[in-house]
Amino acid sequence: MQKYKLWIIAAAAILIIGAFIFWLAPNDGQASSVKNTAQPEAGSSHAAQAGAQSSSGLPYYSPSQQDTEINCQMKLDSSGRLIVNEQTRNCFEYFITQYGEKSIDQIKKDFKGYISQSYKEPALSQILDLWNRYMDYRERLGTLQAPANISQDDPQYYRSIYNSTQNMRKQFFSDYEIEGLFGTENIYHEYTLKRMDVINDKKLSETEKAQKLKALFDELPEDWKENLEQLNKLEDLRKLTADIKARGGSAEEIHQMRTNLVGPEATQRLETLDTQRADWKNNVNSYLTERDSIMKSGMSDDAKQKAVQQLRNQNFQSKEDQLRVSTFETVHDQGGKLPYSE
């Protein structure tokens, strides 16, 4: 249960940070020094790098961004109209992340000045209108209330927050704009929520959960798979394995669950790792028992140390293993739980 709560908290952090704090963090590639003043060609992606200073001579970027490039690579169609996508949001966020070094009023003024230097109609009016609505949305987002009648241990708690955020977006943006600004982020939030639902479904066995989790993962875009594969699959393996062991499930159940989740080859590697861990655990336990016998014997302290070192050399040949077992010795002598990998 404790591991499940930790998993829930981790997922909550993803959602809440994604829904509230993520907006304050610059995306990868939000950087750079301003390069040219050319109006974007129709149908192309334009860096919108007009002069880095306003008419008053003050820079459009904050002191912490002085070594970066203004990240406003907005894309226009063949008619010179704005194509709303993640690049649009990156541009907005580049300016918003200056909050703390600049006031909101100054950020709004700088954005309008910068965009007015960089874009012509009809894109100019589109960008400024969307920017104003985005800023209003950001302000309203801070007033969003978490559900008071649902426990934080319930996945529906986080589904409720996500749905409230989605409903709020509809008050400010069209479906097209929502997809362009938040589509990529929504993919991850939906995937995370569905994972939580599967993990929490008490009607499913661990093997069935593994099968459904694998199917959810396979639906993700390839670039998301690369980023999430190790993190999520490792967490799912730990959670489902712990659940099977907690109810006294068999090794065959663990084998089938792993096969469904990560495939036969990875399952074979995991089982090899299990064997290695079991061998290590048995070796350490045996060593510590013999070491206790030596330390409780009537030998002199010097003789005890020599006998223990000889025993350590017999059981652990490599320097790495001897360093590892020294940690177990310390924890064992202090009466702590030995740090075996599960």
VEXDREN-2710 file (C-alpha; in Angstrom, 1 decimal):
% VEXDREN-2710
k/r/px/py/pz
1/MET/0.0/0.0/0.0
2/GLN/2.8/2.3/0.8
3/LYS/4.5/1.8/-2.6
4/TYR/1.1/2.4/-4.2
5/LYS/0.7/5.7/-2.4
6/LEU/4.2/6.7/-3.5
7/TRP/3.3/5.9/-7.1
8/ILE/0.1/8.0/-6.7
9/ILE/2.1/10.9/-5.3
10/ALA/4.6/10.7/-8.2
11/ALA/1.8/10.7/-10.7
12/ALA/0.2/13.6/-8.9
13/ALA/3.4/15.5/-9.1
14/ILE/3.4/15.0/-12.8
15/LEU/-0.1/16.2/-13.2
16/ILE/-0.1/19.1/-10.8
17/ILE/3.3/20.3/-11.8
18/GLY/2.2/19.8/-15.4
19/ALA/-1.0/21.8/-14.9
20/PHE/0.4/24.6/-12.8
21/ILE/4.2/24.8/-12.4
22/PHE/5.1/23.5/-15.9
23/TRP/3.7/26.7/-17.3
24/LEU/6.5/28.6/-15.4
25/ALA/9.4/26.5/-16.7
26/PRO/11.0/27.2/-20.1
27/ASN/10.9/24.4/-22.6
28/ASP/14.0/22.8/-24.1
29/GLY/15.4/24.9/-26.8
30/GLN/13.8/28.1/-25.5
31/ALA/17.0/29.9/-26.0
32/SER/19.0/32.2/-28.0
33/SER/20.3/35.7/-29.1
34/VAL/18.3/37.6/-31.6
35/LYS/19.4/37.2/-35.2
36/ASN/17.5/39.0/-37.9
37/THR/14.6/41.4/-38.6
38/ALA/13.2/39.8/-41.7
39/GLN/9.5/39.2/-41.9
40/PRO/8.8/35.4/-42.1
41/GLU/8.3/33.9/-45.5
42/ALA/4.9/32.4/-46.1
43/GLY/4.6/28.8/-45.0
44/SER/7.9/28.8/-43.2
45/SER/8.9/28.7/-39.5
46/HIS/10.4/32.0/-38.5
47/ALA/12.7/32.7/-35.6
48/ALA/11.1/36.1/-35.2
49/GLN/14.4/37.5/-34.1
50/ALA/14.0/41.2/-34.4
51/GLY/16.2/43.6/-32.5
52/ALA/16.8/42.5/-28.9
53/GLN/15.9/45.9/-27.6
54/SER/12.7/47.9/-27.4
55/SER/12.5/51.5/-28.6
56/SER/13.4/52.6/-25.1
57/GLY/16.7/50.7/-25.4
58/LEU/15.8/48.1/-22.8
59/PRO/16.2/44.4/-23.7
60/TYR/13.2/42.2/-24.3
61/TYR/14.9/39.4/-22.4
62/SER/15.5/39.2/-18.6
63/PRO/19.0/39.2/-17.1
64/SER/18.9/35.4/-16.6
65/GLN/18.2/35.0/-20.3
66/GLN/20.9/37.3/-21.7
67/ASP/22.9/34.5/-23.1
68/THR/19.9/32.9/-24.8
69/GLU/18.1/33.4/-28.0
70/ILE/14.5/34.8/-27.9
71/ASN/12.5/31.7/-28.7
72/CYS/9.7/32.8/-30.9
73/GLN/9.8/30.4/-33.8
74/MET/6.2/30.8/-34.8
75/LYS/5.0/29.2/-38.0
76/LEU/2.8/30.9/-40.7
77/ASP/0.8/29.5/-43.5
78/SER/1.0/30.5/-47.2
79/SER/-1.5/33.4/-46.4
80/GLY/0.7/34.8/-43.7
81/ARG/-1.6/33.6/-40.9
82/LEU/-0.5/32.1/-37.7
83/ILE/-0.3/28.3/-37.4
84/VAL/-0.9/27.6/-33.7
85/ASN/1.4/24.9/-32.4
86/GLU/3.8/24.2/-29.6
87/GLN/6.2/26.8/-31.0
88/THR/3.6/29.4/-30.3
89/ARG/3.4/28.4/-26.7
90/ASN/7.1/28.3/-26.4
91/CYS/7.2/31.9/-27.5
92/PHE/4.6/32.9/-24.9
93/GLU/6.4/31.0/-22.2
94/TYR/9.8/32.5/-23.0
95/PHE/8.4/35.9/-22.0
96/ILE/6.3/34.6/-19.1
97/THR/9.3/32.9/-17.5
98/GLN/10.8/36.4/-17.0
99/TYR/8.3/36.9/-14.2
100/GLY/10.1/37.7/-11.0
101/GLU/12.8/39.7/-12.9
102/LYS/10.1/41.8/-14.6
103/SER/6.6/42.7/-13.7
104/ILE/3.6/41.2/-15.5
105/ASP/2.9/44.6/-17.0
106/GLN/6.4/44.9/-18.3
107/ILE/6.3/41.4/-19.7
108/LYS/3.1/42.2/-21.6
109/LYS/4.6/45.5/-22.9
110/ASP/7.8/43.7/-24.0
111/PHE/5.9/41.0/-25.8
112/LYS/3.8/43.4/-27.7
113/GLY/6.8/45.5/-28.7
114/TYR/8.8/42.4/-29.8
115/ILE/6.0/40.8/-31.8
116/SER/5.1/44.2/-33.4
117/GLN/8.7/44.5/-34.7
118/SER/8.8/40.9/-35.9
119/TYR/5.4/40.2/-37.6
120/LYS/3.0/41.9/-40.0
121/GLU/-0.7/41.5/-40.5
122/PRO/-2.6/39.3/-40.5
123/ALA/-0.3/37.2/-38.2
124/LEU/0.4/40.2/-35.9
125/SER/-3.2/40.6/-34.8
126/GLN/-3.7/36.9/-34.4
127/ILE/-0.6/36.5/-32.2
128/LEU/-1.5/39.4/-29.9
129/ASP/-5.1/38.3/-29.5
130/LEU/-4.0/34.7/-28.6
131/TRP/-1.3/36.1/-26.3
132/ASN/-3.9/38.2/-24.4
133/ARG/-6.2/35.2/-24.0
134/TYR/-3.3/33.0/-22.9
135/MET/-2.3/35.4/-20.2
136/ASP/-5.9/35.6/-19.0
137/TYR/-5.9/31.8/-18.9
138/ARG/-2.7/31.6/-17.0
139/GLU/-4.1/34.0/-14.4
140/ARG/-7.3/32.0/-14.0
141/LEU/-5.4/28.8/-13.8
142/GLY/-4.0/29.9/-10.4
143/THR/-7.6/30.0/-9.0
144/LEU/-8.3/26.4/-9.9
145/GLN/-9.4/24.4/-6.9
146/ALA/-8.6/20.8/-6.1
147/PRO/-11.6/18.6/-5.4
148/ALA/-12.5/18.6/-1.8
149/ASN/-14.7/15.5/-1.7
150/ILE/-12.2/13.0/-3.3
151/SER/-9.3/11.4/-1.5
152/GLN/-5.8/12.1/-2.9
153/ASP/-5.3/8.3/-2.9
154/ASP/-8.0/8.1/-5.5
155/PRO/-7.0/8.4/-9.2
156/GLN/-10.2/10.3/-9.8
157/TYR/-8.8/13.1/-7.7
158/TYR/-6.2/13.8/-10.4
159/ARG/-8.7/13.1/-13.2
160/SER/-10.9/15.8/-11.7
161/ILE/-8.0/18.3/-11.7
162/TYR/-7.2/17.5/-15.3
163/ASN/-10.8/17.7/-16.4
164/SER/-11.2/21.1/-14.7
165/THR/-8.1/22.3/-16.5
166/GLN/-9.5/21.1/-19.8
167/ASN/-12.8/22.8/-19.2
168/MET/-11.1/26.1/-18.3
169/ARG/-9.1/26.0/-21.6
170/LYS/-12.3/25.8/-23.5
171/GLN/-13.3/29.1/-22.0
172/PHE/-10.3/30.8/-23.6
173/PHE/-9.4/28.9/-26.7
174/SER/-10.9/27.1/-29.7
175/ASP/-10.5/23.4/-30.2
176/TYR/-7.8/24.1/-32.8
177/GLU/-5.9/26.4/-30.5
178/ILE/-6.1/23.9/-27.6
179/GLU/-4.7/21.1/-29.8
180/GLY/-1.9/23.4/-31.0
181/LEU/-0.9/24.8/-27.6
182/PHE/-1.5/21.8/-25.4
183/GLY/-1.8/18.7/-27.6
184/THR/1.5/17.2/-26.8
185/GLU/1.2/17.7/-23.1
186/ASN/-2.3/16.2/-23.2
187/ILE/-1.0/13.0/-24.6
188/TYR/1.2/12.5/-21.6
189/HIS/-1.5/13.5/-19.1
190/GLU/-4.0/11.1/-20.6
191/TYR/-1.5/8.3/-20.6
192/THR/-0.6/8.9/-17.0
193/LEU/-4.2/9.0/-15.9
194/LYS/-5.0/5.8/-17.8
195/ARG/-2.0/4.1/-16.2
196/MET/-3.4/5.1/-12.8
197/ASP/-6.8/3.7/-13.6
198/VAL/-5.3/0.3/-14.6
199/ILE/-3.0/0.1/-11.6
200/ASN/-6.0/0.9/-9.3
201/ASP/-8.4/-1.6/-11.0
202/LYS/-9.0/-4.2/-8.4
203/LYS/-10.9/-6.4/-10.8
204/LEU/-7.7/-7.1/-12.8
205/SER/-4.9/-9.5/-11.9
206/GLU/-1.4/-8.3/-12.1
207/THR/-0.9/-10.2/-15.3
208/GLU/-3.9/-8.5/-16.8
209/LYS/-2.7/-5.1/-15.6
210/ALA/0.6/-5.7/-17.2
211/GLN/-1.1/-6.5/-20.5
212/LYS/-3.2/-3.3/-20.4
213/LEU/-0.2/-1.2/-19.4
214/LYS/1.8/-2.6/-22.3
215/ALA/-1.1/-1.8/-24.7
216/LEU/-1.3/1.8/-23.3
217/PHE/2.4/2.2/-23.8
218/ASP/2.3/0.9/-27.4
219/GLU/-0.2/3.6/-28.3
220/LEU/2.2/6.4/-27.5
221/PRO/4.1/8.3/-30.2
222/GLU/7.6/6.9/-30.7
223/ASP/9.4/9.9/-29.2
224/TRP/7.3/9.6/-26.0
225/LYS/8.2/5.9/-25.8
226/GLU/11.9/6.7/-25.9
227/ASN/11.5/9.1/-23.0
228/LEU/9.1/7.1/-20.8
229/GLU/10.1/3.5/-21.4
230/GLN/12.6/3.0/-18.7
231/LEU/10.9/5.2/-16.1
232/ASN/7.4/3.8/-16.4
233/LYS/8.1/0.2/-17.1
234/LEU/10.5/0.0/-14.2
235/GLU/7.9/1.5/-11.9
236/ASP/5.2/-0.8/-13.2
237/LEU/7.4/-3.9/-12.8
238/ARG/8.2/-3.0/-9.2
239/LYS/4.6/-2.3/-8.3
240/LEU/3.1/-5.4/-9.9
241/THR/5.9/-7.7/-8.7
242/ALA/5.4/-6.3/-5.1
243/ASP/1.6/-6.9/-5.4
244/ILE/2.1/-10.5/-6.5
245/LYS/4.6/-11.2/-3.7
246/ALA/2.4/-9.5/-1.1
247/ARG/-0.4/-11.9/-1.7
248/GLY/1.9/-14.9/-1.9
249/GLY/1.7/-15.3/-5.7
250/SER/3.9/-17.8/-7.6
251/ALA/7.1/-17.3/-9.6
252/GLU/5.0/-18.3/-12.7
253/GLU/2.6/-15.4/-12.1
254/ILE/5.6/-13.0/-11.9
255/HIS/7.0/-14.6/-15.1
256/GLN/3.7/-14.2/-17.0
257/MET/3.2/-10.6/-15.7
258/ARG/6.7/-9.6/-16.9
259/THR/6.2/-11.3/-20.2
260/ASN/3.0/-9.3/-20.8
261/LEU/4.6/-6.1/-19.8
262/VAL/8.1/-6.1/-21.3
263/GLY/8.3/-9.2/-23.5
264/PRO/10.1/-12.6/-23.2
265/GLU/13.6/-11.4/-23.8
266/ALA/13.5/-8.7/-21.1
267/THR/11.7/-11.2/-18.8
268/GLN/14.6/-13.6/-19.2
269/ARG/17.1/-10.8/-18.3
270/LEU/15.0/-9.9/-15.3
271/GLU/15.0/-13.5/-14.1
272/THR/18.7/-13.7/-14.6
273/LEU/19.0/-10.6/-12.5
274/ASP/16.7/-12.2/-9.9
275/THR/19.0/-15.2/-9.7
276/GLN/22.1/-12.9/-9.3
277/ARG/20.4/-10.9/-6.6
278/ALA/19.3/-14.1/-4.7
279/ASP/22.9/-15.4/-4.9
280/TRP/24.2/-12.1/-3.6
281/LYS/21.7/-12.1/-0.8
282/ASN/22.5/-15.6/0.3
283/ASN/26.2/-15.0/0.1
284/VAL/26.0/-11.8/2.2
285/ASN/23.7/-13.4/4.8
286/SER/26.0/-16.4/5.1
287/TYR/29.0/-14.1/5.4
288/LEU/27.4/-11.9/8.1
289/THR/26.5/-15.0/10.1
290/GLU/30.1/-16.3/10.0
291/ARG/31.4/-12.8/10.7
292/ASP/29.1/-12.5/13.8
293/SER/30.5/-15.8/15.1
294/ILE/34.1/-14.5/14.7
295/MET/33.3/-11.1/16.4
296/LYS/31.6/-12.9/19.3
297/SER/34.5/-15.4/19.8
298/GLY/37.2/-15.2/22.4
299/MET/39.9/-14.2/20.0
300/SER/41.9/-11.0/20.4
301/ASP/40.7/-7.9/18.4
302/ASP/43.6/-8.2/16.1
303/ALA/42.9/-11.9/15.4
304/LYS/39.2/-11.1/14.8
305/GLN/40.1/-8.4/12.2
306/LYS/42.4/-10.8/10.4
307/ALA/39.9/-13.6/10.4
308/VAL/37.1/-11.3/9.2
309/GLN/39.3/-10.0/6.4
310/GLN/40.2/-13.5/5.4
311/LEU/36.5/-14.5/5.4
312/ARG/35.6/-11.4/3.3
313/ASN/38.3/-12.2/0.7
314/GLN/37.0/-15.8/0.4
315/ASN/33.4/-14.7/-0.2
316/PHE/34.0/-11.5/-2.2
317/GLN/36.8/-11.5/-4.7
318/SER/36.3/-8.2/-6.5
319/LYS/37.1/-4.8/-4.9
320/GLU/33.6/-3.6/-5.9
321/ASP/31.9/-6.5/-4.0
322/GLN/34.1/-5.9/-1.0
323/LEU/33.1/-2.2/-1.0
324/ARG/29.4/-3.2/-1.4
325/VAL/29.5/-5.7/1.5
326/SER/31.2/-3.1/3.8
327/THR/27.9/-1.1/3.5
328/PHE/26.0/-4.2/4.6
329/GLU/28.3/-4.7/7.5
330/THR/27.7/-1.2/8.7
331/VAL/23.9/-1.4/8.4
332/HIS/24.0/-4.9/10.0
333/ASP/26.0/-3.7/13.0
334/GLN/23.6/-0.8/13.5
335/GLY/20.6/-3.1/13.5
336/GLY/19.2/-1.6/10.3
337/LYS/17.4/-3.3/7.4
338/LEU/19.9/-4.6/4.9
339/PRO/19.7/-2.7/1.6
340/TYR/19.0/-5.6/-0.8
341/SER/17.6/-4.8/-4.2
342/GLU/14.1/-6.2/-4.6
END
